[in-house]
């Protein structure tokens, strides 16, 4: 995940307009999730590329949830 966020932030900086701004925000969503937003003033991501990112994140989330184990009670 670190590499994914690094790439998003790096690309935001790389493709922002001169004198632009990149912002990163985090907010809690319930007890188990964090919403991370990376925003810039660049040209943005095409809809088809955005869809690929969304599908990859959904797969990652499903795989992560599938690998979680119930906590063991002592």
RAZIUR-V871702 format. One record per residue. N is the residue number from 1. RES is the residue in one small letter. PHI is phi in radians with two decimals (999 if undefined). OMEGA is omega in whole degrees, -180 to 180 (* if undefined). NEAR is the number of other C-alpha atoms within 12 Angstrom. Layout:
BEGIN
n:N res:RES phi:PHI omega:OMEGA near:NEAR
n:N res:RES phi:PHI omega:OMEGA near:NEAR
END
This chain:
BEGIN
n:1 res:x phi:999 omega:-179 near:12
n:2 res:x phi:-1.01 omega:-179 near:9
n:3 res:x phi:-1.14 omega:179 near:10
n:4 res:x phi:-1.06 omega:-179 near:16
n:5 res:x phi:-1.17 omega:177 near:16
n:6 res:x phi:-1.02 omega:-179 near:15
n:7 res:x phi:-1.12 omega:179 near:15
n:8 res:x phi:-1.08 omega:-179 near:26
n:9 res:x phi:-1.18 omega:179 near:25
n:10 res:x phi:-1.05 omega:178 near:20
n:11 res:x phi:-1.17 omega:177 near:23
n:12 res:x phi:-1.06 omega:179 near:27
n:13 res:x phi:-1.19 omega:-176 near:25
n:14 res:x phi:-1.08 omega:-173 near:21
n:15 res:x phi:-1.78 omega:176 near:22
n:16 res:x phi:-1.28 omega:177 near:22
n:17 res:x phi:-1.18 omega:179 near:16
n:18 res:x phi:-0.98 omega:-178 near:13
n:19 res:x phi:1.30 omega:-177 near:12
n:20 res:x phi:-1.28 omega:-177 near:16
n:21 res:x phi:-2.31 omega:174 near:18
n:22 res:x phi:-2.10 omega:179 near:23
n:23 res:x phi:-2.19 omega:177 near:19
n:24 res:x phi:-2.19 omega:179 near:19
n:25 res:x phi:-2.29 omega:179 near:14
n:26 res:x phi:-2.25 omega:175 near:13
n:27 res:x phi:-2.55 omega:179 near:13
n:28 res:x phi:-1.32 omega:175 near:12
n:29 res:x phi:-2.18 omega:-177 near:10
n:30 res:x phi:1.30 omega:-178 near:8
n:31 res:x phi:-1.54 omega:-169 near:8
n:32 res:x phi:-2.14 omega:-173 near:9
n:33 res:x phi:-2.24 omega:176 near:12
n:34 res:x phi:-2.16 omega:175 near:12
n:35 res:x phi:-1.67 omega:-179 near:14
n:36 res:x phi:-2.01 omega:179 near:18
n:37 res:x phi:-2.03 omega:175 near:17
n:38 res:x phi:-2.10 omega:-173 near:24
n:39 res:x phi:-2.23 omega:177 near:24
n:40 res:x phi:-2.52 omega:180 near:26
n:41 res:x phi:-1.90 omega:178 near:20
n:42 res:x phi:-1.36 omega:-176 near:22
n:43 res:x phi:-1.30 omega:176 near:16
n:44 res:x phi:1.59 omega:-178 near:20
n:45 res:x phi:-1.87 omega:179 near:20
n:46 res:x phi:-1.10 omega:-179 near:11
n:47 res:x phi:-1.06 omega:-179 near:11
n:48 res:x phi:-1.18 omega:177 near:11
n:49 res:x phi:-1.18 omega:178 near:12
n:50 res:x phi:-1.04 omega:179 near:13
n:51 res:x phi:-1.09 omega:178 near:13
n:52 res:x phi:-1.08 omega:177 near:14
n:53 res:x phi:-1.04 omega:-178 near:17
n:54 res:x phi:-1.08 omega:180 near:15
n:55 res:x phi:-1.11 omega:179 near:14
n:56 res:x phi:-1.07 omega:179 near:15
n:57 res:x phi:-1.19 omega:178 near:17
n:58 res:x phi:-1.10 omega:178 near:14
n:59 res:x phi:-1.05 omega:180 near:14
n:60 res:x phi:-1.07 omega:-180 near:16
n:61 res:x phi:-1.11 omega:180 near:16
n:62 res:x phi:-1.10 omega:179 near:13
n:63 res:x phi:-1.10 omega:-180 near:12
n:64 res:x phi:-1.12 omega:180 near:13
n:65 res:x phi:-1.14 omega:180 near:14
n:66 res:x phi:-1.17 omega:-178 near:11
n:67 res:x phi:-1.52 omega:179 near:10
n:68 res:x phi:-1.26 omega:178 near:11
n:69 res:x phi:-1.94 omega:176 near:9
n:70 res:x phi:-1.14 omega:178 near:8
n:71 res:x phi:-1.11 omega:179 near:6
n:72 res:x phi:-1.48 omega:178 near:6
n:73 res:x phi:-1.61 omega:179 near:5
n:74 res:x phi:-1.47 omega:* near:3
END
